[in-house]
């Protein structure tokens, strides 16, 4: 039976474990949190997992990681070095460390745990409802069978895409952070509706339903350009609106936003590397 330890199980870790257990509830899953209160809440959300807290048991993280096939590291980037060093004596040589931390480079993870295979993953928030995108970047030491196993485990939380580590900033720019761009567009459309005379509640209902419908159409036919052109009649209302976006430079804005998010992820890697290596 595959065993999984989730260390520092926050919102994203909980989402991934829910997805994993949703695909196979018979897995051996052990999850830890810092506080007893959060462990109690987590145990209610993950009835098929063994949940412990560091507050109740100082050895909780090490006990959970002992003998595990995969250890999901859900701690904050600045806690990564201390956490991995603390876990190291409890790790089996076959244990694969799976880091969810943004801004912690593979090289630094390998330096912290030189005896273990390393995988970086980058999920986004819709993983909580099984519709996420999870980037997966394994180190060279991770075999294809192990990658396949991890991919299958994570697939319960959404689409899993295997990438090279140097492609993670691009994923961060368009998908990891990209969810918020859609939220921002929805927010701006709601505000526009209110200015045009709708109540905020009515505008919100309409925009949310429109986003849901657009997403479903894209899922059925994943060609946004074709979908856009299909509803853009010459001289029509949709084309008038679209031309406003295009004239304002929406493609340049999207590219700049994605680049800014990706660049920030690289800056974080440098900052955390300096902190880890002193």
ZAPA-88466 format. One record per residue (C-alpha): residue number from 1; residue in one letter; x, y, z. Coordinates in Angstrom, 3 decimals, decimal comma. Layout:
<recs>
rec i = NUM | aa = A | c1 = X | c2 = Y | c3 = Z
...
</recs>
This chain:
<recs>
rec i = 1 | aa = X | c1 = 0,000 | c2 = 0,000 | c3 = 0,000
rec i = 2 | aa = X | c1 = 1,329 | c2 = 3,440 | c3 = -0,940
rec i = 3 | aa = X | c1 = 1,985 | c2 = 5,607 | c3 = 2,115
rec i = 4 | aa = X | c1 = 1,859 | c2 = 9,396 | c3 = 2,049
rec i = 5 | aa = X | c1 = 2,831 | c2 = 11,868 | c3 = 4,753
rec i = 6 | aa = X | c1 = 1,646 | c2 = 15,460 | c3 = 4,435
rec i = 7 | aa = X | c1 = 3,778 | c2 = 17,722 | c3 = 6,614
rec i = 8 | aa = X | c1 = 2,380 | c2 = 21,124 | c3 = 7,583
rec i = 9 | aa = X | c1 = -0,990 | c2 = 20,450 | c3 = 5,999
rec i = 10 | aa = X | c1 = -2,536 | c2 = 23,832 | c3 = 5,166
rec i = 11 | aa = X | c1 = -5,258 | c2 = 24,701 | c3 = 2,681
rec i = 12 | aa = X | c1 = -3,401 | c2 = 23,507 | c3 = -0,394
rec i = 13 | aa = X | c1 = -2,127 | c2 = 20,357 | c3 = 1,270
rec i = 14 | aa = X | c1 = -5,650 | c2 = 19,574 | c3 = 2,437
rec i = 15 | aa = X | c1 = -6,957 | c2 = 20,083 | c3 = -1,093
rec i = 16 | aa = X | c1 = -4,389 | c2 = 17,703 | c3 = -2,543
rec i = 17 | aa = X | c1 = -4,964 | c2 = 15,045 | c3 = 0,112
rec i = 18 | aa = X | c1 = -8,725 | c2 = 15,261 | c3 = -0,490
rec i = 19 | aa = X | c1 = -8,093 | c2 = 14,731 | c3 = -4,185
rec i = 20 | aa = X | c1 = -5,722 | c2 = 11,841 | c3 = -3,532
rec i = 21 | aa = X | c1 = -8,125 | c2 = 10,112 | c3 = -1,139
rec i = 22 | aa = X | c1 = -10,980 | c2 = 10,786 | c3 = -3,528
rec i = 23 | aa = X | c1 = -9,164 | c2 = 8,620 | c3 = -6,065
rec i = 24 | aa = X | c1 = -8,249 | c2 = 5,902 | c3 = -3,540
rec i = 25 | aa = X | c1 = -9,498 | c2 = 6,141 | c3 = 0,039
rec i = 26 | aa = X | c1 = -7,564 | c2 = 3,008 | c3 = 1,065
rec i = 27 | aa = X | c1 = -4,192 | c2 = 4,742 | c3 = 0,910
rec i = 28 | aa = X | c1 = -2,112 | c2 = 5,123 | c3 = 4,061
rec i = 29 | aa = X | c1 = -2,245 | c2 = 8,908 | c3 = 4,566
rec i = 30 | aa = X | c1 = -0,724 | c2 = 10,673 | c3 = 7,569
rec i = 31 | aa = X | c1 = -1,121 | c2 = 14,431 | c3 = 7,928
rec i = 32 | aa = X | c1 = 0,386 | c2 = 16,832 | c3 = 10,421
rec i = 33 | aa = X | c1 = -0,349 | c2 = 20,392 | c3 = 11,465
rec i = 34 | aa = X | c1 = 1,297 | c2 = 22,768 | c3 = 13,879
rec i = 35 | aa = X | c1 = -1,597 | c2 = 23,307 | c3 = 16,301
rec i = 36 | aa = X | c1 = -3,975 | c2 = 20,902 | c3 = 18,017
rec i = 37 | aa = X | c1 = -6,948 | c2 = 23,016 | c3 = 16,952
rec i = 38 | aa = X | c1 = -6,041 | c2 = 22,802 | c3 = 13,272
rec i = 39 | aa = X | c1 = -5,441 | c2 = 19,055 | c3 = 13,608
rec i = 40 | aa = X | c1 = -8,940 | c2 = 18,637 | c3 = 15,005
rec i = 41 | aa = X | c1 = -10,438 | c2 = 20,534 | c3 = 12,063
rec i = 42 | aa = X | c1 = -8,315 | c2 = 18,580 | c3 = 9,594
rec i = 43 | aa = X | c1 = -9,316 | c2 = 15,234 | c3 = 11,088
rec i = 44 | aa = X | c1 = -12,950 | c2 = 16,133 | c3 = 10,474
rec i = 45 | aa = X | c1 = -12,175 | c2 = 16,956 | c3 = 6,832
rec i = 46 | aa = X | c1 = -9,982 | c2 = 13,884 | c3 = 6,275
rec i = 47 | aa = X | c1 = -11,648 | c2 = 11,005 | c3 = 8,120
rec i = 48 | aa = X | c1 = -9,559 | c2 = 8,414 | c3 = 6,246
rec i = 49 | aa = X | c1 = -6,239 | c2 = 9,985 | c3 = 7,262
rec i = 50 | aa = X | c1 = -4,241 | c2 = 9,821 | c3 = 10,482
rec i = 51 | aa = X | c1 = -3,921 | c2 = 13,406 | c3 = 11,702
rec i = 52 | aa = X | c1 = -1,551 | c2 = 14,644 | c3 = 14,415
rec i = 53 | aa = X | c1 = -0,196 | c2 = 17,995 | c3 = 15,568
rec i = 54 | aa = X | c1 = 3,246 | c2 = 19,148 | c3 = 16,637
rec i = 55 | aa = X | c1 = 1,579 | c2 = 20,941 | c3 = 19,547
rec i = 56 | aa = X | c1 = 0,359 | c2 = 17,596 | c3 = 20,925
rec i = 57 | aa = X | c1 = 3,419 | c2 = 15,599 | c3 = 19,910
rec i = 58 | aa = X | c1 = 6,801 | c2 = 17,160 | c3 = 19,169
rec i = 59 | aa = X | c1 = 7,681 | c2 = 14,044 | c3 = 17,140
rec i = 60 | aa = X | c1 = 4,563 | c2 = 14,262 | c3 = 14,947
rec i = 61 | aa = X | c1 = 6,331 | c2 = 15,232 | c3 = 11,725
rec i = 62 | aa = X | c1 = 9,077 | c2 = 12,646 | c3 = 12,104
rec i = 63 | aa = X | c1 = 6,608 | c2 = 9,895 | c3 = 13,022
rec i = 64 | aa = X | c1 = 4,409 | c2 = 10,694 | c3 = 10,041
rec i = 65 | aa = X | c1 = 7,348 | c2 = 10,721 | c3 = 7,622
rec i = 66 | aa = X | c1 = 8,914 | c2 = 7,489 | c3 = 8,880
rec i = 67 | aa = X | c1 = 8,800 | c2 = 4,873 | c3 = 6,132
rec i = 68 | aa = X | c1 = 6,502 | c2 = 6,942 | c3 = 3,877
rec i = 69 | aa = X | c1 = 6,731 | c2 = 6,501 | c3 = 0,118
rec i = 70 | aa = X | c1 = 5,969 | c2 = 10,187 | c3 = -0,488
rec i = 71 | aa = X | c1 = 6,335 | c2 = 13,128 | c3 = 1,898
rec i = 72 | aa = X | c1 = 4,406 | c2 = 16,216 | c3 = 0,825
rec i = 73 | aa = X | c1 = 6,081 | c2 = 19,335 | c3 = 2,183
rec i = 74 | aa = X | c1 = 3,402 | c2 = 21,963 | c3 = 2,684
rec i = 75 | aa = X | c1 = 5,322 | c2 = 24,328 | c3 = 4,953
rec i = 76 | aa = X | c1 = 6,072 | c2 = 27,957 | c3 = 4,128
rec i = 77 | aa = X | c1 = 9,279 | c2 = 28,548 | c3 = 2,129
rec i = 78 | aa = X | c1 = 11,115 | c2 = 30,094 | c3 = 5,071
rec i = 79 | aa = X | c1 = 10,321 | c2 = 27,004 | c3 = 7,182
rec i = 80 | aa = X | c1 = 11,543 | c2 = 24,508 | c3 = 4,590
rec i = 81 | aa = X | c1 = 15,174 | c2 = 24,184 | c3 = 5,711
rec i = 82 | aa = X | c1 = 14,323 | c2 = 23,622 | c3 = 9,368
rec i = 83 | aa = X | c1 = 11,545 | c2 = 21,173 | c3 = 8,484
rec i = 84 | aa = X | c1 = 13,605 | c2 = 19,032 | c3 = 6,114
rec i = 85 | aa = X | c1 = 16,601 | c2 = 18,940 | c3 = 8,439
rec i = 86 | aa = X | c1 = 14,286 | c2 = 17,847 | c3 = 11,254
rec i = 87 | aa = X | c1 = 12,760 | c2 = 15,101 | c3 = 9,096
rec i = 88 | aa = X | c1 = 16,029 | c2 = 13,799 | c3 = 7,631
rec i = 89 | aa = X | c1 = 16,791 | c2 = 11,141 | c3 = 10,318
rec i = 90 | aa = X | c1 = 13,313 | c2 = 9,641 | c3 = 9,849
rec i = 91 | aa = X | c1 = 13,396 | c2 = 9,373 | c3 = 6,062
rec i = 92 | aa = X | c1 = 13,944 | c2 = 6,082 | c3 = 4,274
rec i = 93 | aa = X | c1 = 16,255 | c2 = 6,201 | c3 = 1,233
rec i = 94 | aa = X | c1 = 13,294 | c2 = 5,427 | c3 = -1,040
rec i = 95 | aa = X | c1 = 11,148 | c2 = 8,255 | c3 = 0,353
rec i = 96 | aa = X | c1 = 10,362 | c2 = 10,890 | c3 = -2,269
rec i = 97 | aa = X | c1 = 10,160 | c2 = 14,451 | c3 = -0,962
rec i = 98 | aa = X | c1 = 7,462 | c2 = 16,432 | c3 = -2,771
rec i = 99 | aa = X | c1 = 7,744 | c2 = 20,183 | c3 = -2,224
rec i = 100 | aa = X | c1 = 4,710 | c2 = 22,438 | c3 = -2,713
rec i = 101 | aa = X | c1 = 6,653 | c2 = 25,553 | c3 = -1,747
rec i = 102 | aa = X | c1 = 6,864 | c2 = 28,379 | c3 = -4,249
rec i = 103 | aa = X | c1 = 10,300 | c2 = 29,906 | c3 = -4,509
rec i = 104 | aa = X | c1 = 12,408 | c2 = 27,020 | c3 = -3,173
rec i = 105 | aa = X | c1 = 14,686 | c2 = 25,676 | c3 = -5,907
rec i = 106 | aa = X | c1 = 15,369 | c2 = 22,009 | c3 = -6,557
rec i = 107 | aa = X | c1 = 19,091 | c2 = 22,486 | c3 = -5,921
rec i = 108 | aa = X | c1 = 18,414 | c2 = 23,792 | c3 = -2,423
rec i = 109 | aa = X | c1 = 15,985 | c2 = 20,966 | c3 = -1,667
rec i = 110 | aa = X | c1 = 18,590 | c2 = 18,451 | c3 = -2,841
rec i = 111 | aa = X | c1 = 21,201 | c2 = 20,071 | c3 = -0,622
rec i = 112 | aa = X | c1 = 18,868 | c2 = 19,758 | c3 = 2,363
rec i = 113 | aa = X | c1 = 18,078 | c2 = 16,094 | c3 = 1,675
rec i = 114 | aa = X | c1 = 20,899 | c2 = 14,677 | c3 = -0,479
rec i = 115 | aa = X | c1 = 19,900 | c2 = 11,059 | c3 = 0,181
rec i = 116 | aa = X | c1 = 16,327 | c2 = 11,366 | c3 = -1,131
rec i = 117 | aa = X | c1 = 14,690 | c2 = 11,873 | c3 = -4,533
rec i = 118 | aa = X | c1 = 13,033 | c2 = 15,288 | c3 = -4,900
rec i = 119 | aa = X | c1 = 9,949 | c2 = 16,434 | c3 = -6,812
rec i = 120 | aa = X | c1 = 8,636 | c2 = 19,976 | c3 = -6,998
rec i = 121 | aa = X | c1 = 4,931 | c2 = 20,472 | c3 = -7,572
rec i = 122 | aa = X | c1 = 3,021 | c2 = 23,707 | c3 = -8,042
rec i = 123 | aa = X | c1 = -0,752 | c2 = 23,415 | c3 = -7,577
rec i = 124 | aa = X | c1 = -3,321 | c2 = 26,187 | c3 = -7,901
rec i = 125 | aa = X | c1 = -6,316 | c2 = 26,830 | c3 = -5,656
rec i = 126 | aa = X | c1 = -9,035 | c2 = 25,052 | c3 = -7,721
rec i = 127 | aa = X | c1 = -7,266 | c2 = 21,846 | c3 = -6,669
rec i = 128 | aa = X | c1 = -9,488 | c2 = 22,177 | c3 = -3,593
rec i = 129 | aa = X | c1 = -12,507 | c2 = 21,246 | c3 = -5,722
rec i = 130 | aa = X | c1 = -10,791 | c2 = 18,752 | c3 = -8,005
rec i = 131 | aa = X | c1 = -10,338 | c2 = 21,202 | c3 = -10,883
rec i = 132 | aa = X | c1 = -6,804 | c2 = 22,382 | c3 = -10,274
rec i = 133 | aa = X | c1 = -3,695 | c2 = 22,463 | c3 = -12,399
rec i = 134 | aa = X | c1 = -0,666 | c2 = 20,849 | c3 = -10,791
rec i = 135 | aa = X | c1 = 2,783 | c2 = 21,261 | c3 = -12,319
rec i = 136 | aa = X | c1 = 5,126 | c2 = 18,356 | c3 = -11,547
rec i = 137 | aa = X | c1 = 8,891 | c2 = 18,696 | c3 = -11,935
rec i = 138 | aa = X | c1 = 10,934 | c2 = 15,659 | c3 = -10,826
rec i = 139 | aa = X | c1 = 14,657 | c2 = 15,586 | c3 = -10,235
rec i = 140 | aa = X | c1 = 16,735 | c2 = 13,275 | c3 = -12,432
rec i = 141 | aa = X | c1 = 16,930 | c2 = 10,731 | c3 = -9,604
rec i = 142 | aa = X | c1 = 13,170 | c2 = 10,070 | c3 = -9,690
rec i = 143 | aa = X | c1 = 12,291 | c2 = 7,080 | c3 = -11,865
rec i = 144 | aa = X | c1 = 9,473 | c2 = 7,123 | c3 = -14,404
rec i = 145 | aa = X | c1 = 7,468 | c2 = 4,567 | c3 = -12,414
rec i = 146 | aa = X | c1 = 7,586 | c2 = 6,824 | c3 = -9,366
rec i = 147 | aa = X | c1 = 6,589 | c2 = 9,842 | c3 = -11,457
rec i = 148 | aa = X | c1 = 3,637 | c2 = 7,896 | c3 = -12,868
rec i = 149 | aa = X | c1 = 2,543 | c2 = 6,867 | c3 = -9,382
rec i = 150 | aa = X | c1 = 2,691 | c2 = 10,444 | c3 = -8,115
rec i = 151 | aa = X | c1 = 0,909 | c2 = 11,755 | c3 = -11,211
rec i = 152 | aa = X | c1 = -1,919 | c2 = 9,257 | c3 = -10,674
rec i = 153 | aa = X | c1 = -2,175 | c2 = 10,175 | c3 = -6,998
rec i = 154 | aa = X | c1 = -2,379 | c2 = 13,902 | c3 = -7,725
rec i = 155 | aa = X | c1 = -4,802 | c2 = 13,542 | c3 = -10,627
rec i = 156 | aa = X | c1 = -7,710 | c2 = 13,412 | c3 = -8,190
rec i = 157 | aa = X | c1 = -7,078 | c2 = 17,120 | c3 = -7,575
rec i = 158 | aa = X | c1 = -6,986 | c2 = 18,163 | c3 = -11,237
rec i = 159 | aa = X | c1 = -4,830 | c2 = 18,235 | c3 = -14,350
rec i = 160 | aa = X | c1 = -1,232 | c2 = 17,157 | c3 = -13,702
rec i = 161 | aa = X | c1 = 1,346 | c2 = 18,492 | c3 = -16,171
rec i = 162 | aa = X | c1 = 4,953 | c2 = 17,311 | c3 = -16,051
rec i = 163 | aa = X | c1 = 7,423 | c2 = 20,155 | c3 = -16,622
rec i = 164 | aa = X | c1 = 11,102 | c2 = 20,917 | c3 = -16,348
rec i = 165 | aa = X | c1 = 11,936 | c2 = 22,982 | c3 = -13,279
rec i = 166 | aa = X | c1 = 12,842 | c2 = 26,024 | c3 = -15,388
rec i = 167 | aa = X | c1 = 9,284 | c2 = 25,994 | c3 = -16,776
rec i = 168 | aa = X | c1 = 7,665 | c2 = 26,409 | c3 = -13,349
rec i = 169 | aa = X | c1 = 7,795 | c2 = 30,251 | c3 = -13,504
rec i = 170 | aa = X | c1 = 5,728 | c2 = 30,108 | c3 = -16,698
rec i = 171 | aa = X | c1 = 3,172 | c2 = 27,845 | c3 = -14,993
rec i = 172 | aa = X | c1 = 3,148 | c2 = 30,206 | c3 = -12,016
rec i = 173 | aa = X | c1 = 2,533 | c2 = 33,162 | c3 = -14,328
rec i = 174 | aa = X | c1 = -0,388 | c2 = 31,740 | c3 = -16,290
rec i = 175 | aa = X | c1 = -1,956 | c2 = 29,148 | c3 = -13,995
rec i = 176 | aa = X | c1 = -0,685 | c2 = 29,261 | c3 = -10,424
rec i = 177 | aa = X | c1 = -1,317 | c2 = 32,994 | c3 = -10,210
rec i = 178 | aa = X | c1 = -3,576 | c2 = 33,015 | c3 = -13,273
rec i = 179 | aa = X | c1 = -6,663 | c2 = 31,995 | c3 = -11,302
rec i = 180 | aa = X | c1 = -6,625 | c2 = 35,424 | c3 = -9,682
rec i = 181 | aa = X | c1 = -6,545 | c2 = 37,137 | c3 = -13,078
rec i = 182 | aa = X | c1 = -9,907 | c2 = 35,590 | c3 = -13,928
rec i = 183 | aa = X | c1 = -11,219 | c2 = 36,704 | c3 = -10,540
rec i = 184 | aa = X | c1 = -10,000 | c2 = 40,231 | c3 = -11,240
rec i = 185 | aa = X | c1 = -11,769 | c2 = 40,286 | c3 = -14,614
rec i = 186 | aa = X | c1 = -14,955 | c2 = 39,057 | c3 = -12,961
rec i = 187 | aa = X | c1 = -14,605 | c2 = 41,729 | c3 = -10,277
rec i = 188 | aa = X | c1 = -14,201 | c2 = 44,455 | c3 = -12,899
rec i = 189 | aa = X | c1 = -17,194 | c2 = 43,205 | c3 = -14,898
rec i = 190 | aa = X | c1 = -19,384 | c2 = 43,240 | c3 = -11,798
rec i = 191 | aa = X | c1 = -18,309 | c2 = 46,833 | c3 = -11,107
rec i = 192 | aa = X | c1 = -19,133 | c2 = 47,767 | c3 = -14,725
rec i = 193 | aa = X | c1 = -22,587 | c2 = 46,228 | c3 = -14,397
rec i = 194 | aa = X | c1 = -23,275 | c2 = 48,235 | c3 = -11,255
rec i = 195 | aa = X | c1 = -22,213 | c2 = 51,459 | c3 = -12,975
rec i = 196 | aa = X | c1 = -24,614 | c2 = 50,619 | c3 = -15,815
rec i = 197 | aa = X | c1 = -27,553 | c2 = 50,340 | c3 = -13,418
rec i = 198 | aa = X | c1 = -27,616 | c2 = 46,738 | c3 = -12,135
rec i = 199 | aa = X | c1 = -27,671 | c2 = 45,900 | c3 = -8,455
rec i = 200 | aa = X | c1 = -24,417 | c2 = 44,438 | c3 = -7,178
rec i = 201 | aa = X | c1 = -26,093 | c2 = 41,108 | c3 = -6,379
rec i = 202 | aa = X | c1 = -27,644 | c2 = 40,828 | c3 = -9,829
rec i = 203 | aa = X | c1 = -24,381 | c2 = 41,766 | c3 = -11,545
rec i = 204 | aa = X | c1 = -22,495 | c2 = 39,240 | c3 = -9,416
rec i = 205 | aa = X | c1 = -24,920 | c2 = 36,425 | c3 = -10,233
rec i = 206 | aa = X | c1 = -24,735 | c2 = 37,184 | c3 = -13,943
rec i = 207 | aa = X | c1 = -20,945 | c2 = 37,432 | c3 = -14,100
rec i = 208 | aa = X | c1 = -20,358 | c2 = 34,294 | c3 = -12,024
rec i = 209 | aa = X | c1 = -22,768 | c2 = 32,309 | c3 = -14,195
rec i = 210 | aa = X | c1 = -21,166 | c2 = 33,736 | c3 = -17,344
rec i = 211 | aa = X | c1 = -17,702 | c2 = 32,679 | c3 = -16,150
rec i = 212 | aa = X | c1 = -18,990 | c2 = 29,210 | c3 = -15,330
rec i = 213 | aa = X | c1 = -20,616 | c2 = 28,844 | c3 = -18,752
rec i = 214 | aa = X | c1 = -17,543 | c2 = 30,132 | c3 = -20,583
rec i = 215 | aa = X | c1 = -15,339 | c2 = 27,695 | c3 = -18,694
rec i = 216 | aa = X | c1 = -17,595 | c2 = 24,775 | c3 = -19,557
rec i = 217 | aa = X | c1 = -17,583 | c2 = 25,714 | c3 = -23,229
rec i = 218 | aa = X | c1 = -13,786 | c2 = 25,918 | c3 = -23,203
rec i = 219 | aa = X | c1 = -13,576 | c2 = 22,510 | c3 = -21,550
rec i = 220 | aa = X | c1 = -15,671 | c2 = 21,020 | c3 = -24,349
rec i = 221 | aa = X | c1 = -13,762 | c2 = 22,866 | c3 = -27,062
rec i = 222 | aa = X | c1 = -10,386 | c2 = 24,118 | c3 = -25,757
rec i = 223 | aa = X | c1 = -9,825 | c2 = 26,708 | c3 = -28,462
rec i = 224 | aa = X | c1 = -10,439 | c2 = 30,157 | c3 = -26,973
rec i = 225 | aa = X | c1 = -9,773 | c2 = 31,978 | c3 = -30,236
rec i = 226 | aa = X | c1 = -12,377 | c2 = 29,918 | c3 = -32,082
rec i = 227 | aa = X | c1 = -14,883 | c2 = 30,324 | c3 = -29,255
rec i = 228 | aa = X | c1 = -14,362 | c2 = 34,086 | c3 = -29,284
rec i = 229 | aa = X | c1 = -14,745 | c2 = 34,382 | c3 = -33,032
rec i = 230 | aa = X | c1 = -17,912 | c2 = 32,254 | c3 = -32,984
rec i = 231 | aa = X | c1 = -19,732 | c2 = 34,920 | c3 = -30,950
rec i = 232 | aa = X | c1 = -18,157 | c2 = 37,987 | c3 = -32,613
rec i = 233 | aa = X | c1 = -20,572 | c2 = 38,954 | c3 = -35,385
rec i = 234 | aa = X | c1 = -19,427 | c2 = 41,811 | c3 = -37,607
rec i = 235 | aa = X | c1 = -20,932 | c2 = 45,052 | c3 = -36,382
rec i = 236 | aa = X | c1 = -22,338 | c2 = 43,347 | c3 = -33,277
rec i = 237 | aa = X | c1 = -22,237 | c2 = 44,106 | c3 = -29,562
rec i = 238 | aa = X | c1 = -19,657 | c2 = 41,462 | c3 = -28,652
rec i = 239 | aa = X | c1 = -17,173 | c2 = 42,687 | c3 = -31,241
rec i = 240 | aa = X | c1 = -17,582 | c2 = 46,251 | c3 = -29,970
rec i = 241 | aa = X | c1 = -16,683 | c2 = 45,114 | c3 = -26,475
rec i = 242 | aa = X | c1 = -13,813 | c2 = 42,915 | c3 = -27,608
rec i = 243 | aa = X | c1 = -12,246 | c2 = 45,654 | c3 = -29,692
rec i = 244 | aa = X | c1 = -12,148 | c2 = 47,813 | c3 = -26,568
rec i = 245 | aa = X | c1 = -10,118 | c2 = 45,134 | c3 = -24,755
rec i = 246 | aa = X | c1 = -7,798 | c2 = 44,610 | c3 = -27,726
rec i = 247 | aa = X | c1 = -7,264 | c2 = 48,330 | c3 = -28,324
rec i = 248 | aa = X | c1 = -6,385 | c2 = 48,710 | c3 = -24,646
rec i = 249 | aa = X | c1 = -3,611 | c2 = 46,120 | c3 = -25,090
rec i = 250 | aa = X | c1 = -5,056 | c2 = 43,096 | c3 = -23,315
rec i = 251 | aa = X | c1 = -2,521 | c2 = 40,703 | c3 = -24,865
rec i = 252 | aa = X | c1 = 0,378 | c2 = 42,868 | c3 = -23,733
rec i = 253 | aa = X | c1 = -1,162 | c2 = 43,243 | c3 = -20,272
rec i = 254 | aa = X | c1 = -1,627 | c2 = 39,473 | c3 = -19,906
rec i = 255 | aa = X | c1 = 1,946 | c2 = 38,809 | c3 = -21,005
rec i = 256 | aa = X | c1 = 3,318 | c2 = 41,436 | c3 = -18,609
rec i = 257 | aa = X | c1 = 1,286 | c2 = 40,030 | c3 = -15,710
rec i = 258 | aa = X | c1 = 2,416 | c2 = 36,465 | c3 = -16,351
rec i = 259 | aa = X | c1 = 6,037 | c2 = 37,609 | c3 = -16,688
rec i = 260 | aa = X | c1 = 5,838 | c2 = 39,622 | c3 = -13,458
rec i = 261 | aa = X | c1 = 4,502 | c2 = 36,634 | c3 = -11,512
rec i = 262 | aa = X | c1 = 7,128 | c2 = 34,319 | c3 = -13,013
rec i = 263 | aa = X | c1 = 9,925 | c2 = 36,790 | c3 = -12,301
rec i = 264 | aa = X | c1 = 8,774 | c2 = 37,129 | c3 = -8,710
rec i = 265 | aa = X | c1 = 8,923 | c2 = 33,358 | c3 = -8,263
rec i = 266 | aa = X | c1 = 12,570 | c2 = 33,418 | c3 = -9,379
rec i = 267 | aa = X | c1 = 13,324 | c2 = 36,298 | c3 = -7,013
rec i = 268 | aa = X | c1 = 11,807 | c2 = 34,251 | c3 = -4,180
rec i = 269 | aa = X | c1 = 14,033 | c2 = 31,298 | c3 = -5,108
rec i = 270 | aa = X | c1 = 17,090 | c2 = 33,513 | c3 = -4,829
rec i = 271 | aa = X | c1 = 15,963 | c2 = 34,989 | c3 = -1,502
rec i = 272 | aa = X | c1 = 15,169 | c2 = 31,579 | c3 = -0,021
rec i = 273 | aa = X | c1 = 18,386 | c2 = 30,073 | c3 = -1,341
rec i = 274 | aa = X | c1 = 20,384 | c2 = 32,776 | c3 = 0,442
rec i = 275 | aa = X | c1 = 18,447 | c2 = 32,086 | c3 = 3,653
rec i = 276 | aa = X | c1 = 18,891 | c2 = 28,297 | c3 = 3,369
rec i = 277 | aa = X | c1 = 22,590 | c2 = 28,457 | c3 = 2,585
rec i = 278 | aa = X | c1 = 23,334 | c2 = 31,237 | c3 = 5,043
</recs>
